[in-house]
Amino acid sequence: MIKAALKPPATQSLYETDFFAWTQAQADSLRQGRFDALDIVNLIDEVESVGRSQRAAIESHLTVLIIHLLKFRVQPSRITVSWRVTLRNQRKDIQTLIARNPSLRAYPAAILAEVYPDAVRRAAQETRLDEADFPADLPFTLAQILDPDFVP
């Protein structure tokens, strides 16, 4: 009775019950050329997910970068070393992601207008200022945002 309770239901796949074990089994099947043993549907989903995660990472770094550029602009008297380090790190992380994924080179430009309102909202929260204290339109060009020497 105890053994039966520990076993996952027969309808659940390894993908659903132990993702790590599933990844290892898929990698092993690929290495051995056992393509008939592959879980193609879930493999497709996971490969697409890896691509989405690269875009999400660029979006996250770009948003944090804009937040700090806005904070520099609206609170110049409160600039800290930490803010400068954040600018440098976010720019470097975007640069690294694009170097590893050259097909995403145009992605920051494509999402810039989309991430700006969220950056304003989050900058307002962090500074305890009103969103109206921040420019309604993005005040920086993409070149400025990504320029390691640019500070508002």
Rosetta blueprint (number, residue, H / E / L):
1 M L
2 I H
3 K H
4 A H
5 A H
6 L H
7 K L
8 P L
9 P L
10 A L
11 T L
12 Q L
13 S L
14 L H
15 Y H
16 E H
17 T H
18 D L
19 F H
20 F H
21 A H
22 W H
23 T H
24 Q H
25 A H
26 Q H
27 A H
28 D H
29 S H
30 L H
31 R H
32 Q L
33 G L
34 R L
35 F H
36 D H
37 A H
38 L L
39 D L
40 I H
41 V H
42 N H
43 L H
44 I H
45 D H
46 E H
47 V H
48 E H
49 S H
50 V H
51 G H
52 R H
53 S H
54 Q H
55 R H
56 A H
57 A H
58 I H
59 E H
60 S H
61 H H
62 L H
63 T H
64 V H
65 L H
66 I H
67 I H
68 H H
69 L H
70 L H
71 K H
72 F H
73 R H
74 V H
75 Q L
76 P H
77 S H
78 R H
79 I L
80 T L
81 V H
82 S H
83 W H
84 R H
85 V H
86 T H
87 L H
88 R H
89 N H
90 Q H
91 R H
92 K H
93 D H
94 I H
95 Q H
96 T H
97 L H
98 I H
99 A H
100 R H
101 N L
102 P H
103 S H
104 L H
105 R L
106 A L
107 Y H
108 P H
109 A H
110 A H
111 I H
112 L H
113 A H
114 E H
115 V H
116 Y H
117 P H
118 D H
119 A H
120 V H
121 R H
122 R H
123 A H
124 A H
125 Q H
126 E H
127 T H
128 R L
129 L L
130 D L
131 E H
132 A H
133 D H
134 F L
135 P L
136 A L
137 D L
138 L L
139 P L
140 F L
141 T L
142 L H
143 A H
144 Q H
145 I H
146 L H
147 D L
148 P L
149 D L
150 F L
151 V L
152 P L
